[in-house]
Amino acid sequence: MAEPRKPQDHKKKAEKVDPVFSFEHDGETYTFERATDEVLTPGFVRKNRDTDMADLAYLLIESVAGEDVLEVLDNMTFKEHGKVLKRYQDHILGTMGAELGE
């Protein structure tokens, strides 16, 4: 007989994620123009399946961010830019309701 499940075996409930990504830079908040889940659909992935992952990430960002926000992203340091991209990756996973490895 299988052992009973313990509380630590249960996954945490997914937190509700705002579908529109925003970030702070130099004391100002920047918000993407479109919701991530508006663009990131199974069709988007299928149509771009042969695209390099870095190209796919920037294609998605360019589809949702807006010109003003892209300008801010383009002028960040690599360290700042990397932090925002990491947060956006987490945002994407939360929007999809998935975690790495799922």
N, CA, C and O of each residue as an XYZ file, in Angstrom:
408
protein
N       0.838     -1.178      0.000
C       0.000      0.000      0.000
C       0.889      1.251      0.000
O       1.899      1.308      0.702
N       0.497      2.246     -0.797
C       1.270      3.477     -0.900
C       1.160      4.280      0.388
O       0.138      4.270      1.074
N       2.241      4.970      0.688
C       2.230      5.799      1.892
C       1.367      7.031      1.657
O       1.293      7.538      0.538
N       0.717      7.509      2.708
C      -0.114      8.708      2.548
C       0.750      9.907      2.171
O       1.909     10.016      2.574
N       0.163     10.787      1.401
C       0.884     11.992      0.979
C       1.063     12.924      2.160
O       0.194     13.046      3.023
N       2.184     13.562      2.173
C       2.499     14.531      3.219
C       2.304     15.937      2.656
O       2.380     16.132      1.443
N       2.056     16.905      3.514
C       1.817     18.270      3.024
C       2.917     18.796      2.108
O       2.623     19.536      1.169
N       4.167     18.438      2.354
C       5.245     18.951      1.514
C       5.222     18.337      0.119
O       5.917     18.819     -0.776
N       4.422     17.266     -0.086
C       4.293     16.659     -1.403
C       3.378     17.477     -2.308
O       3.396     17.313     -3.527
N       2.598     18.336     -1.724
C       1.637     19.118     -2.499
C       2.310     20.369     -3.049
O       3.096     21.026     -2.367
N       1.981     20.682     -4.301
C       2.506     21.908     -4.897
C       1.740     23.097     -4.357
O       0.567     22.994     -3.999
N       2.423     24.227     -4.306
C       1.756     25.466     -3.926
C       0.765     25.826     -5.020
O       0.989     25.538     -6.196
N      -0.327     26.455     -4.624
C      -1.281     26.930     -5.609
C      -0.638     28.065     -6.386
O       0.064     28.907     -5.827
N      -0.893     28.066     -7.687
C      -0.339     29.111     -8.534
C      -0.945     30.452     -8.168
O      -2.153     30.568     -7.963
N      -0.103     31.451     -8.089
C      -0.581     32.799     -7.805
C      -1.158     33.397     -9.079
O      -0.676     33.121    -10.178
N      -2.177     34.204     -8.931
C      -2.776     34.864    -10.088
C      -1.774     35.891    -10.614
O      -1.247     36.710     -9.862
N      -1.527     35.827    -11.906
C      -0.549     36.697    -12.542
C      -1.281     37.711    -13.410
O      -2.166     37.350    -14.185
N      -0.910     38.975    -13.278
C      -1.456     40.005    -14.156
C      -0.948     39.699    -15.564
O       0.264     39.582    -15.750
N      -1.819     39.566    -16.556
C      -1.365     39.216    -17.903
C      -0.547     40.313    -18.587
O       0.116     40.062    -19.593
N      -0.597     41.539    -18.034
C       0.190     42.634    -18.602
C       1.420     42.833    -17.716
O       1.296     43.131    -16.528
N       2.595     42.667    -18.297
C       3.857     42.753    -17.570
C       4.256     44.204    -17.359
O       4.059     45.048    -18.233
N       4.817     44.483    -16.196
C       5.390     45.802    -15.930
C       6.661     45.630    -15.106
O       6.859     44.610    -14.447
N       7.507     46.636    -15.157
C       8.767     46.612    -14.414
C       9.138     48.037    -14.042
O       8.642     49.001    -14.624
N      10.021     48.147    -13.059
C      10.512     49.461    -12.642
C      11.938     49.656    -13.120
O      12.741     48.724    -13.142
N      12.231     50.879    -13.498
C      13.588     51.233    -13.921
C      13.794     52.709    -13.613
O      12.991     53.555    -14.008
N      14.871     53.008    -12.906
C      15.194     54.377    -12.518
C      14.009     55.076    -11.851
O      13.730     56.244    -12.120
N      13.313     54.338    -10.972
C      12.228     54.912    -10.197
C      10.915     55.101    -10.945
O       9.975     55.683    -10.405
N      10.841     54.622    -12.170
C       9.620     54.767    -12.956
C       9.100     53.379    -13.332
O       9.888     52.457    -13.545
N       7.783     53.230    -13.413
C       7.173     51.968    -13.787
C       6.821     51.988    -15.265
O       6.223     52.944    -15.759
N       7.196     50.929    -15.964
C       6.909     50.767    -17.384
C       6.021     49.547    -17.552
O       6.281     48.493    -16.972
N       4.982     49.695    -18.344
C       4.016     48.625    -18.541
C       3.916     48.300    -20.022
O       3.818     49.195    -20.861
N       3.942     47.001    -20.334
C       3.790     46.580    -21.719
C       2.396     46.958    -22.212
O       1.455     47.031    -21.421
N       2.262     47.197    -23.507
C       0.989     47.641    -24.079
C      -0.039     46.523    -24.178
O      -1.240     46.770    -24.064
N       0.420     45.306    -24.388
C      -0.506     44.188    -24.594
C      -0.258     43.099    -23.560
O       0.840     42.968    -23.017
N      -1.300     42.327    -23.304
C      -1.181     41.193    -22.392
C      -0.375     40.085    -23.051
O      -0.541     39.805    -24.238
N       0.489     39.462    -22.279
C       1.322     38.388    -22.798
C       0.481     37.271    -23.390
O       0.791     36.765    -24.469
N      -0.592     36.878    -22.689
C      -1.391     35.764    -23.179
C      -2.224     36.108    -24.408
O      -2.821     35.224    -25.023
N      -2.267     37.386    -24.768
C      -2.920     37.822    -25.993
C      -2.065     37.429    -27.201
O      -2.589     37.154    -28.280
N      -0.761     37.408    -27.007
C       0.182     37.133    -28.093
C       0.752     35.722    -27.993
O       0.845     35.008    -28.991
N       1.128     35.332    -26.788
C       1.752     34.024    -26.593
C       0.664     32.956    -26.534
O       0.132     32.635    -25.471
N       0.358     32.426    -27.695
C      -0.659     31.392    -27.835
C      -0.004     30.152    -28.435
O       1.117     30.239    -28.937
N      -0.664     29.017    -28.397
C      -0.104     27.848    -29.088
C       0.174     28.136    -30.567
O       1.144     27.627    -31.128
N      -0.674     28.949    -31.191
C      -0.442     29.305    -32.596
C       0.830     30.109    -32.780
O       1.564     29.889    -33.744
N       1.106     31.046    -31.865
C       2.344     31.837    -31.921
C       3.553     30.912    -31.846
O       4.502     31.054    -32.617
N       3.514     29.972    -30.921
C       4.625     29.032    -30.754
C       4.761     28.158    -31.999
O       5.872     27.944    -32.484
N       3.633     27.648    -32.525
C       3.676     26.792    -33.713
C       4.258     27.542    -34.905
O       5.121     27.016    -35.607
N       3.791     28.767    -35.137
C       4.243     29.544    -36.293
C       5.714     29.924    -36.202
O       6.355     30.192    -37.218
N       6.250     29.947    -34.981
C       7.646     30.359    -34.780
C       8.504     29.222    -34.235
O       9.559     29.468    -33.650
N       8.066     27.996    -34.420
C       8.730     26.848    -33.801
C      10.166     26.638    -34.257
O      10.959     26.039    -33.532
N      10.509     27.115    -35.429
C      11.882     26.943    -35.916
C      12.773     28.130    -35.557
O      13.930     28.198    -35.974
N      12.232     29.050    -34.792
C      12.954     30.250    -34.412
C      13.836     29.976    -33.198
O      13.424     29.298    -32.257
N      15.043     30.509    -33.235
C      15.954     30.421    -32.099
C      15.257     30.995    -30.865
O      14.494     31.955    -30.973
N      15.518     30.408    -29.692
C      14.839     30.838    -28.454
C      15.056     32.318    -28.142
O      14.124     32.993    -27.705
N      16.252     32.828    -28.356
C      16.499     34.253    -28.099
C      15.675     35.107    -29.060
O      15.083     36.107    -28.655
N      15.639     34.713    -30.331
C      14.835     35.440    -31.308
C      13.354     35.382    -30.937
O      12.637     36.375    -31.064
N      12.907     34.225    -30.483
C      11.511     34.054    -30.099
C      11.162     34.950    -28.909
O      10.092     35.558    -28.872
N      12.069     35.023    -27.945
C      11.835     35.866    -26.765
C      11.700     37.331    -27.173
O      10.792     38.022    -26.710
N      12.593     37.807    -28.033
C      12.519     39.209    -28.450
C      11.344     39.462    -29.385
O      10.774     40.553    -29.375
N      10.975     38.476    -30.188
C       9.787     38.609    -31.028
C       8.551     38.806    -30.155
O       7.694     39.636    -30.457
N       8.468     38.042    -29.082
C       7.351     38.182    -28.152
C       7.381     39.553    -27.472
O       6.360     40.238    -27.411
N       8.543     39.951    -26.965
C       8.661     41.255    -26.298
C       8.293     42.381    -27.255
O       7.577     43.306    -26.870
N       8.769     42.319    -28.492
C       8.450     43.363    -29.465
C       6.965     43.389    -29.804
O       6.436     44.424    -30.210
N       6.289     42.250    -29.638
C       4.859     42.172    -29.928
C       3.989     42.718    -28.803
O       2.823     43.045    -29.029
N       4.536     42.821    -27.599
C       3.715     43.252    -26.457
C       4.182     44.547    -25.804
O       3.377     45.217    -25.156
N       5.436     44.922    -25.946
C       5.992     46.013    -25.143
C       5.580     47.412    -25.570
O       5.226     48.224    -24.716
N       5.614     47.717    -26.841
C       5.390     49.089    -27.293
C       6.723     49.801    -27.464
O       7.703     49.473    -26.795
N       6.752     50.764    -28.352
C       8.002     51.449    -28.717
C       8.666     52.166    -27.554
O       9.887     52.103    -27.418
N       7.904     52.840    -26.717
C       8.484     53.580    -25.586
C       9.189     52.633    -24.619
O      10.284     52.926    -24.139
N       8.554     51.501    -24.339
C       9.140     50.531    -23.412
C      10.353     49.852    -24.053
O      11.345     49.588    -23.372
N      10.281     49.570    -25.347
C      11.438     48.968    -26.039
C      12.647     49.896    -25.953
O      13.775     49.435    -25.780
N      12.417     51.180    -26.071
C      13.523     52.142    -25.974
C      14.180     52.077    -24.592
O      15.404     52.136    -24.477
N      13.359     51.956    -23.547
C      13.895     51.839    -22.189
C      14.708     50.554    -22.069
O      15.824     50.564    -21.548
N      14.146     49.448    -22.554
C      14.859     48.159    -22.491
C      16.184     48.215    -23.257
O      17.202     47.703    -22.793
N      16.156     48.841    -24.430
C      17.355     48.926    -25.269
C      18.473     49.733    -24.625
O      19.646     49.515    -24.929
N      18.125     50.660    -23.743
C      19.135     51.542    -23.160
C      19.553     51.160    -21.742
O      20.285     51.902    -21.087
N      19.091     50.012    -21.272
C      19.498     49.517    -19.955
C      20.903     48.926    -20.038
O      21.409     48.625    -21.120
N      21.516     48.769    -18.872
C      22.755     47.999    -18.830
C      22.392     46.528    -19.017
O      21.232     46.152    -18.848
N      23.367     45.694    -19.362
C      23.099     44.269    -19.526
C      22.603     43.639    -18.226
O      21.758     42.744    -18.240
N      23.139     44.115    -17.109
C      22.725     43.573    -15.811
C      21.249     43.886    -15.551
O      20.479     43.004    -15.169
N      20.861     45.147    -15.760
C      19.464     45.540    -15.563
C      18.549     44.789    -16.525
O      17.491     44.291    -16.140
N      18.973     44.719    -17.774
C      18.191     44.051    -18.816
C      17.987     42.574    -18.471
O      16.896     42.031    -18.646
N      19.037     41.942    -17.986
C      18.954     40.533    -17.597
C      17.944     40.308    -16.479
O      17.205     39.323    -16.493
N      17.912     41.218    -15.514
C      16.952     41.098    -14.409
C      15.517     41.216    -14.918
O      14.642     40.460    -14.496
N      15.278     42.161    -15.819
C      13.930     42.327    -16.367
C      13.546     41.095    -17.182
O      12.416     40.616    -17.078
N      14.471     40.574    -17.992
C      14.169     39.388    -18.791
C      13.867     38.179    -17.908
O      13.003     37.368    -18.244
N      14.567     38.054    -16.790
C      14.301     36.958    -15.857
C      12.901     37.105    -15.269
O      12.154     36.130    -15.186
N      12.549     38.312    -14.865
C      11.194     38.556    -14.338
C      10.142     38.296    -15.405
O       9.065     37.779    -15.108
N      10.457     38.660    -16.667
C       9.495     38.419    -17.742
C       9.345     36.920    -18.009
O       8.246     36.448    -18.301
N      10.425     36.187    -17.911
C      10.345     34.732    -18.068
C       9.428     34.145    -16.988
O       8.581     33.303    -17.285
N       9.596     34.584    -15.755
C       8.725     34.128    -14.670
C       7.272     34.537    -14.938
O       6.342     33.778    -14.667
N       7.098     35.737    -15.471
C       5.764     36.234    -15.818
C       5.120     35.331    -16.883
O       3.948     34.973    -16.771
N       5.884     34.972    -17.899
C       5.377     34.108    -18.963
C       4.918     32.776    -18.385
O       3.822     32.303    -18.687
N       5.757     32.179    -17.555
C       5.406     30.888    -16.957
C       4.161     31.010    -16.089
O       3.299     30.132    -16.112
N       4.065     32.090    -15.328
C       2.886     32.302    -14.497
C       1.639     32.532    -15.327
O       0.559     32.059    -14.973
N       1.782     33.256    -16.431
C       0.662     33.514    -17.326
C       0.163     32.210    -17.939
O      -1.039     32.002    -18.098
N       1.101     31.345    -18.277
C       0.736     30.064    -18.887
C       0.239     29.065    -17.850
O      -0.343     28.038    -18.200
N       0.468     29.367    -16.567
C       0.075     28.444    -15.524
C       0.997     27.254    -15.450
O       0.585     26.157    -15.074
N       2.262     27.473    -15.814
C       3.240     26.381    -15.831
C       4.478     26.783    -15.064
O       4.741     27.967    -14.853
N       5.231     25.787    -14.651
C       6.528     26.002    -14.037
C       7.552     25.303    -14.888
O       7.200     24.422    -15.673
N       8.807     25.668    -14.759
C       9.852     24.965    -15.487
C       9.776     23.485    -15.168
O       9.609     23.102    -14.010
N       9.896     22.666    -16.175
C       9.869     21.234    -15.969
C       8.487     20.626    -16.155
O       8.341     19.404    -16.150
N       7.489     21.455    -16.318
C       6.136     20.922    -16.515
C       5.905     20.650    -17.980
O       4.826     20.197    -18.361
